[in-house]
Amino acid sequence: MPERVPILAANWKMHKTIEETERFLADFLPGVAESGPEVVICPPFLSLQTAVERCAESRARVSAQNVHEEDNGAFTGEVSPPMLAELGVDGVILGHSERRQYFGESDKALARKVPAALEAGLEPILCIGENEAQRESDETEGILTRQIEADLSQVPEDRLAEVVIAYEPIWAIGTGHTATPEQAQEACALIRGLIEIRSGEAAAAIRILYGGSVKPGNAAELIALPDVDGALVGGASLDPGDFAAIVEAAA
């Protein structure tokens, strides 16, 4: 089995101005080790260039929080994959539950966005997950299966392993509730099994993150699970000390 290097991704959502981004990185980057887990900073669009410049001499990489599927066109307010690539951005979060819930992002749209990101040389971090009602109704397996099958439908088998998948139980995002280690492992193992249906090689190599109220106190236990290869961190990534502790937990 190929080694799966853990990824710790900081999803800042709509937080931090350019000045605040500079202050965070000035505090955080000196502590990033020369080896160990991959570190990804995902700031708002306006802070991307600042983050790319500040991270250039470190191991930390930079990802955006969204992208359009087309290279150009009459899409007011949108940003294309080549635009991100030109900035030096390494990847992009796609399908976050907040994008799905508040902005109507659909599996149909994600089926176009994931391959578009890959074609532009961007690493997609594809988010999938169920809400509280769906979990209580035992629909978790069906929801994850539908999302994986639909969102990756246009990705060729030989590129599946280039996608990073983030399992985010929506009921645990920003609520203080965290999936138990057993729940997280079960869901991530299911996801890996769904990838294996298409490609055993990709299933062994693809990295699956857990996202949902990850904190310094629970990160080590979650990241140590057999099918969890890191974390997509929300609120705790806004503090350089807390995020550094989470990165250290994966070392």
N, C-alpha and C positions, 0 to 999 in steps of 0.2 A: 504493500500500500504506500503511495507517495506521501511524503510528509506534508501535512496541512498546517501552514504557518498561521497562527491566530491573528485575527484582525480586531483592533479596537477602534471603532469609528465614533466620533463625537458629532452628533446631530444637534447643532445649535438652534435649529428652527428659526423663528424670527427674533433672534436675540443678537446683541453685540453690534455696535457701530464699528467703523473702520478703526477709530482710536481705541475702542475697547478690544478689538481683535489684536491690535498691536501689543497692548498691555498683557493680554492673556498669553500670547505666544512668547513674549519676552520672559514671562515667568515659567512657562511650561517647557519650551523647547530645550533649554540647557539640560534638563533632566532626562531627555529621550536617549536611551542607551544605543550604542552602535550596533547591537544585535538584539534579537528577541522578537516580540510580536510586532506586526505592522501597525502603524498608527496613522489614522486618517482624520483630518479635520474637515468638517462640513459646515462652513459658514454661510450666511446669506449672500446673495449674488454680489452686492456692492463690496463685500469684504474679500471676495475670491482672489483678486489680483494681489492684495496686500498679503493674504495668507500664502499664496504661491511664492511670492518674493521672500517672505520671512522663513518659509519652510525649505527653501531651495538648498540650503547647506546643512540640512538635517535629514534624518530618515523619515520624517513625517511627510505624508502625502496629503493632497487636497482634493476633495470631491464637492460637487454642487449638490443641491437638494432637489433639483427637478430639471427637466429639459424637454424640448419639443421633439417630435419624431422627424420633422422635415429639416433639411439643411438651410432653407430660406423660404420666404413667402410672405403673404399678407396675413400675418398672425400677430396682431398688435399685443405687445407686452410679453411676448415669448422669447426664449433664448434657444439657439440651435446647438446641436452637438459640435459642429466645427468651430463655433464661437468659443465654446468651453475649451476645446482642444487648443485653440490658438492662445488662450490665456495660460496654458500649461497645467490646466486642471487634469487630474488623473482619472476621476471617476464621477459617478452621479448616483444619488439615491433615487429610486423609482418606486412608485406605488405605495408610499408611506400611507398609513391608515388615515392620517389627516388630509392628505391629498384626495384619497378616495371618498372620505366622509364629507369634507367641506367644499371640495372643488369638482366632485363628480367624476374623478378619474376612474376609468373603466378598464376591465381586463382587455377589452378590444384595443384600447389606446396603448396599453402596456405591451401588448403583443407586437406593436410597431416600434415602441420606444426602446425596448431592450436590444433588438438587433441594430437599431440606428445608433445607439450608444457604442456597441461593439465595433461597428463599422468605422466610427470616428476615433477609435482607439481609447475609448473610455470604459472603465470597469463599472458595470452596473451593480448596484446593491439593491436587489429586488426585495421589497417588503411584502410579506403575506401574513395573514393572521385572522383569527375569528374574534367576534365581539362576545360580550357576556351572555347574551341571550342564546347565541349559537352554541356556546360551550355548554350551557345548562341544558340545551336540547339535544346534546350529543351529536352536534353537526360538525364538530371540529375536523374530522377526517374528510368529510365531503367538501367543506369549504377550502381546505388546503389543497385537496386534489384538484378541484376546479381551478383554483388560482394558478397552481403550478402548470397544469396542462394548457391553460389558455395563455398565460403570460409568456411562456417559453415556447409556444407553438411554432414561432418563426425563427427560432434559434437552431442552427444546424447542430447535429450531435457532436461534431468535432470542436464546437465552441462552447458547449454547455458548461464545461469546467471553468470557463473564464468569468462566468456569472457568479456573484456572491449573493446568497439568499439570506435574508434576515427574517427570522420568525418573530413576530411581535404580537403576542396575545393582546388584543386591543383593550381588554378589561384590566390590563396591568400597566397601561401607559399613563404615566403621570398621576396614578391613583395611590401610589405607595404600596399597592399589592403586587407581589411577584409570583410568577408561576413557581410551583414547587420544583425542585430538581427533577423529580419523577415526571411531572407534566412537561417540563422543557425538553427532557431527553426523549420522551415519547413522541412529541411533535417533531423534533428535529430528525429523529430516526425515521419517522414516516416520510418526511420530505426527502431524505436521502434514498429511501426505498422507491419513491416516485421517480427520482432521477435515474435510478438503476434500471427501471423498466425500459428506459430509452438507451442508456449506456452505462455498463458496469464500470468502465474506466472513468467516466465523468463523475459517477457517484462516489468513487473512492477519492477523487481529487477536489470536488467542489467544496467550498467553504460555506458553512451554515452558521449564522450568528444568532444570538438570542437578544431580543430587545424588549424591555418592559420593566421600568423601575430598577435598572441595574445600578448598584451603589458599591462603594468600597467594601461594605460589610458582607455583600453576597456575591461579589464578582468571582472570587476564586472558586467557590463551590460550583457555580454555573458553568464557568469556562472549563472546568475539569471534566465535565460530562463527555462521554465518548463521541457523541455526534454534534457537540457544540464547539465551534472553532473561533470563538470570540464573542464580541458584543457590539450592538448598536446602542449607544448611550445617549440619553436625552438630557434631563435636568442636571444630572451629576457631572456632565461634561462641561458645564458652564463655569465651574470652579477649577482652576488649574491644579490645585492640590488634590481634589477629589478624583479628577480624571487621571492624574499621574498615579494615584493609588490603584485605580482600576487597571491601568496598563501594567503596573508592577505585579498585580495579581495574576496576570497571564504569562509572566516571564518564566 
